[in-house]
Amino acid sequence: MFAGKTVWITGASSGIGEALAYEFSAAGAKLILSARRPDELSRVKEACLQLDGAEGMMVLPLDVTDERAISDATKVARSFTGRIDMLINNAGISQRALCVDTEMATYRKLFEVDVFGQIALTKAVLPIMLEQGSGHIAVTASVAGKVGVAQRTGYCAAKHAMMGFFDALRAEVAKDGLFVTTITPGFIRTNIAKYALKGDGSAFDQVDQNIAGGMDVTDCAKVILAGLHKGKKEIAVGQGREMKALWVKRFFPNLLFRMVEKMG
Ligand SMILES: NC(=O)c1ccc[n+]([C@@H]2O[C@H](COP(=O)([O-])OP(=O)(O)OC[C@H]3O[C@@H](n4cnc5c(N)ncnc54)[C@H](OP(=O)(O)O)[C@@H]3O)[C@@H](O)[C@H]2O)c1
């Protein structure tokens, strides 16, 4: 299903985005790899090219908080094959700080990357997909987009916002033949905690035991590809008790609130 398709992945220099690049590459997709660090993107590109079935590959460095760069990058991305069949809004940063310790500038930084970056890139790509009459937009939200937990007020708010934005977008574009998928990972073993923001906006740079004990990132990417292949509107992926929280929140919200209060 992905063979020959042009797939643009943000946050492709590490973690889930990198693992998705390998899976899409092995499936024969033509990839546009974006993130801020060109060296890391080139490393991922080289690794992709070693895989059987790897097709064309473009490294397109991009900071998703830079609106003008998004506009220019979208033109370059389209020139790669003339199409953009799938956009995976995966770039993101997390948070490790109590609300009382988190500066407003830090909240704004989280929202610039995790919310406005995804919206701006989606808005840039949307007219291309509408013109094509086809396309699939996905976002890596989080279980934190459905459940609020301590030390993540900004991150949970951002991911909740993304669930709302992309659910609403789906309602708008389904009639145009476009698909929208929200992805809600639980704890996945990546560098997310390392770069998470402390209250003053500096990097947490510590091991988070939940992340360290989380799902293998390749397994996560395989689940995501299978879900995208099926055209799922929502993909929940993870292996720990945080995945049960989705179910508890839905059917027993007060129980869930008590559980997360105890954890906090
Ligand atoms: N790991 C988990 O447990 C987990 C759970 C739920 C959701 N998620 C979500 O999954 C997504 C990927 O995270 P990950 O776990 O794979 O963490 P990661 O390894 O830290 O990857 C984050 C990616 O985002 C990119 N990025 C950060 N800021 C950016 C910016 N301003 N512009 C462009 N790219 C930017 C980073 O690349 P550069 O530094 O090169 O720009 C990197 O490629 C995030 O949206 C995260 O919130 C992760």
The ligand as an SDF file (V2000), in Angstrom:
LIG
                    3D

 48 52  0  0  0  0  0  0  0  0999 V2000
    8.4440    8.4340   23.4280 N   0  0  0  0  0  0  0  0  0  0  0  0
    7.2430    8.4400   23.9960 C   0  0  0  0  0  0  0  0  0  0  0  0
    7.0330    7.7980   25.0510 O   0  0  0  0  0  0  0  0  0  0  0  0
    6.1170    9.2250   23.3620 C   0  0  0  0  0  0  0  0  0  0  0  0
    4.8320    8.9910   23.8420 C   0  0  0  0  0  0  0  0  0  0  0  0
    3.7670    9.6820   23.2880 C   0  0  0  0  0  0  0  0  0  0  0  0
    3.9820   10.5870   22.2640 C   0  0  0  0  0  0  0  0  0  0  0  0
    5.2590   10.7960   21.8130 N   0  0  0  0  0  0  0  0  0  0  0  0
    5.4200   11.7810   20.7360 C   0  0  0  0  0  0  0  0  0  0  0  0
    6.1340   11.1850   19.6780 O   0  0  0  0  0  0  0  0  0  0  0  0
    6.7740   12.1990   18.9190 C   0  0  0  0  0  0  0  0  0  0  0  0
    8.2160   11.7880   18.6640 C   0  0  0  0  0  0  0  0  0  0  0  0
    8.9000   11.7750   19.9110 O   0  0  0  0  0  0  0  0  0  0  0  0
   10.0080   10.6860   20.2630 P   0  0  0  0  0  0  0  0  0  0  0  0
    9.5280    9.9300   21.4180 O   0  0  0  0  0  0  0  0  0  0  0  0
   10.4470    9.9620   19.0640 O   0  0  0  0  0  0  0  0  0  0  0  0
   11.1640   11.6540   20.8280 O   0  0  0  0  0  0  0  0  0  0  0  0
   12.5720   12.0830   20.2230 P   0  0  0  0  0  0  0  0  0  0  0  0
   13.4030   10.8850   19.9770 O   0  0  0  0  0  0  0  0  0  0  0  0
   13.0830   13.1330   21.1530 O   0  0  0  0  0  0  0  0  0  0  0  0
   12.1850   12.7230   18.8180 O   0  0  0  0  0  0  0  0  0  0  0  0
   11.6490   14.0110   18.7180 C   0  0  0  0  0  0  0  0  0  0  0  0
   11.8470   14.4700   17.3000 C   0  0  0  0  0  0  0  0  0  0  0  0
   11.2610   15.7780   17.1440 O   0  0  0  0  0  0  0  0  0  0  0  0
   12.1870   16.6050   16.4770 C   0  0  0  0  0  0  0  0  0  0  0  0
   11.9480   18.0020   16.8290 N   0  0  0  0  0  0  0  0  0  0  0  0
   11.9310   18.5750   18.0610 C   0  0  0  0  0  0  0  0  0  0  0  0
   11.7150   19.8760   17.9610 N   0  0  0  0  0  0  0  0  0  0  0  0
   11.5840   20.1640   16.6440 C   0  0  0  0  0  0  0  0  0  0  0  0
   11.3590   21.3470   15.9020 C   0  0  0  0  0  0  0  0  0  0  0  0
   11.2310   22.5460   16.4930 N   0  0  0  0  0  0  0  0  0  0  0  0
   11.2700   21.2620   14.5560 N   0  0  0  0  0  0  0  0  0  0  0  0
   11.4040   20.0680   13.9290 C   0  0  0  0  0  0  0  0  0  0  0  0
   11.6370   18.9140   14.5830 N   0  0  0  0  0  0  0  0  0  0  0  0
   11.7250   18.9670   15.9200 C   0  0  0  0  0  0  0  0  0  0  0  0
   13.5550   16.0950   16.9120 C   0  0  0  0  0  0  0  0  0  0  0  0
   14.5510   16.3890   15.9550 O   0  0  0  0  0  0  0  0  0  0  0  0
   15.6110   17.5890   16.0000 P   0  0  0  0  0  0  0  0  0  0  0  0
   16.0800   17.7270   17.4000 O   0  0  0  0  0  0  0  0  0  0  0  0
   16.6620   17.1400   15.0330 O   0  0  0  0  0  0  0  0  0  0  0  0
   14.8450   18.7770   15.4920 O   0  0  0  0  0  0  0  0  0  0  0  0
   13.3070   14.6000   16.9170 C   0  0  0  0  0  0  0  0  0  0  0  0
   13.4870   14.0810   15.6190 O   0  0  0  0  0  0  0  0  0  0  0  0
    6.6270   13.4890   19.7210 C   0  0  0  0  0  0  0  0  0  0  0  0
    5.5850   14.2660   19.1700 O   0  0  0  0  0  0  0  0  0  0  0  0
    6.2330   13.0050   21.1010 C   0  0  0  0  0  0  0  0  0  0  0  0
    5.4820   13.9470   21.8220 O   0  0  0  0  0  0  0  0  0  0  0  0
    6.3150   10.1440   22.3410 C   0  0  0  0  0  0  0  0  0  0  0  0
  1  2  1  0
  2  3  2  0
  2  4  1  0
  4  5  1  0
  4 48  2  0
  5  6  2  0
  6  7  1  0
  7  8  2  0
  8  9  1  0
  8 48  1  0
  9 10  1  0
  9 46  1  0
 10 11  1  0
 11 12  1  0
 11 44  1  0
 12 13  1  0
 13 14  1  0
 14 15  2  0
 14 16  1  0
 14 17  1  0
 17 18  1  0
 18 19  2  0
 18 20  1  0
 18 21  1  0
 21 22  1  0
 22 23  1  0
 23 24  1  0
 23 42  1  0
 24 25  1  0
 25 26  1  0
 25 36  1  0
 26 27  1  0
 26 35  1  0
 27 28  2  0
 28 29  1  0
 29 30  1  0
 29 35  2  0
 30 31  1  0
 30 32  2  0
 32 33  1  0
 33 34  2  0
 34 35  1  0
 36 37  1  0
 36 42  1  0
 37 38  1  0
 38 39  2  0
 38 40  1  0
 38 41  1  0
 42 43  1  0
 44 45  1  0
 44 46  1  0
 46 47  1  0
M  CHG  2   8   1  16  -1
M  END
$$$$
